[in-house]
Amino acid sequence: MRRDDLFLPAPIEIRVAGVLTALPGMAAVVFAVVLLVDALFGASETAGGNSVYGQAFYYALLGAGVVACGIGLLLGHTWARTPSFVLALIVGGLGWYALGPSGQLLWGVPIFAMVVLLVVLLFRAPSRAWALGEYPQRVDSE
């Protein structure tokens, strides 16, 4: 399979948005692994508890879905734009909470900045044209 067959035409904004979308998903998967390792080998009072396994499964499943949206954007699939925007709104709420009520500027500022950047990238003119099917197709290099 050729690279051109794998990657559909998409502006650079969409590719960068794909990376930014996949980051929280990868964090959720890493968190699931940490939960699972702690449940299996940790000395915490929840170690071995069924609820910890359920939480690990939940975060792994949720993270995998988010990573799939990020990969969809990286590959140039238009279906991934709306779920990525919804994810940005949810993560934006987390960033706002970290900035405001929690007073955790170290976490809130980068999270909120990433969300603002992601929303801007998803709604720039080339991204909107791509989503509407008006983005130029491949150019033959002959």
N, C-alpha and C positions, 0 to 999 in steps of 0.2 A: 504494500500500500504506500502510495506516494504521500509526501507531506501536504501537497496541494489538495489531495483528496480528503485528508483528515481535517484540515483547517478551512472553514468556510470564510468567504470574504467578510471582514469586519474592520471597523476603524480601530486605531490603537487605543482609544478611550475605552472601548469594550474589553479589550484584552487586559488592560490595567484594572478595570472594574472586576474582571474575573479573578484576578489575583487577590484584590481586596475583599471580594466576597468569600473566597475560599479560606481566608485567614481565621475568621471565627469558627468555621467548621473544623478546621484542623485543631484549633484550641479545644473544641468540645471533644474531639476524638482523643486527644492527649489526656484530657481530664478524665475521660471514661477509662482509659488504660491505668491512670494513677489510682482511680477508685477501685478498679479490679485488683490491681497489685496489692493495695492496702487491705482489701477484704480478704485476699488469699494469704498474704504473708505478714500483714501488719499486726500491731499489738493494740490497736484502738478497740474501744468497747463495741464498735459496730462490726469488727472483723468477723467475717463469715456469715453475717446477717443477710437474709434473703433480700431485704430492701436495698442493700448496697449493690447487689448483683442487678437488680431491676434498674437502679439509677444508672449504673454503668452501661447497661444495654440501652436505656433511653438516650443518654448523651451520645453514645456511639451511633445510634440510628439517626438522631437529629443532626449530628455533625456530618455524617455521611451524606445526608440530603443536602446540606449547605455546601459541602465540598462539590457535590454533583452539579449544583447551580453554578459554582465558580468555574468548574471545568467546562460546563456548557457555554459560558460566556467566552472562555479562552478559545474554545473551538469554533466560536462564531454562531452559535445556535440562538435564535431569537426567543425561544420559549423560556430561556433562563433570565431574561431581563426583569420581568415582573416579580418572580420570587426573590430575586436579588434586591429589588427595591423594597419589598416588604421586609426582608431581613434587615436592610439598612434602617428602616423605621424602628424595628424592634431593638436593634443594637443601639440606635440613637437614644432610645429611652433609657437603656442601661448607662450610656455615657452621661446623659443628663442627670440621672440619679447619682452617679459617682461624682459629678461636678457639684451639684447642689446640695441635696439633703445629707449625703454621706460625707461631703467635704474631702473626697479622695482625688485631689487634683492630679496626682501622679498617674492614676488610671483614667480619670475622666477626660482630661485634655486630649491624649492620643486617641482614645476611642471615639470621642466626638469629632475630632479632626478627620479621622478615617471615614466616618459616616458622611460628613459634609462632602469630602472629596468623592466618595462613591456616588452620592446623589448627583453631584455636578457632572461627573463622568457619564452617568447613565442618561442624563438629559441634555447633554451638549448637542449641537446641531448635527454633527456626523452620526452620533448615536441614535438620534431620533430618525434620521433618514435611513439608517440601517434597519431599525425596527419596522419602518414602514415599507421596506423592500426597495427603497430608492438609492441604496448605496451601490456604487459601481461594482460590477462583477469583475472576475479575473481578467487581467489584460494579458494577451498572448505576447510573449517576449521573442517573437521570431523576427 
